[in-house]
Amino acid sequence: MTGDSFASYINDRRLANAAEALRRTDDKILSVSQDVGFSNLSNFNRQFKKRYGITPKEYRKVLKK
């Protein structure tokens, strides 16, 4: 239906949920990544940057300006 594979769809949902958590909470990035289903922080950082163009830390920093 979406044109993406199931794994790609799940990954996109996880990243969207992580972005929302980064906007709404002050939880540590490791906690956010684990809460949305990533077991590896470096993979989460890599996938987040691929989707949003910046790291989770940079994303949060931009939002606080």
Buried (B, 14 or more C-beta within 10 A) or exposed (E): EEEEEEEEEEBBEBBEBBBEBBEEEEEEBEEBBBBBEBEEBEEBBEBBBEBBEEBBEEBBEEEEE
